[in-house]
Amino acid sequence: MKTTRMKTKVLTANRLTDGISVWLGANGEWTTSLRDAFLARHEDAVAAIEAAGQQALADNRVVDVNVIEIEETESGPRPYRLRERIRADGPTIDYTPAAAARVSQAA
């Protein structure tokens, strides 16, 4: 019987204070860099990060807590899903207030 290897997973969420995408780090703190995320490579580790995420949600530290699958590449972890790649790399447009001010002044 062929067994399939479990894909590596990380825990992601949005910080409650500002909505920024964050990942659970190996030290148990939330980080804004996917490169610093704890990589869960077995079911016990997945269960542990899920529990940590539920506690952070209950403590009102984060929202939209999800375990996602990533691939481990030479350049670091890379989410499989496009949605998660966009969250990891940042927005696809410049949404900062300064950019909005430049547009309104040009009009």
Summary of the structure (lengths in Angstrom):
residues: 107
radius of gyration: 16.5
end to end distance: 65.9
largest distance: 65.9
contacts: 268
relative contact order: 0.19
helix: 35%
strand: 30%
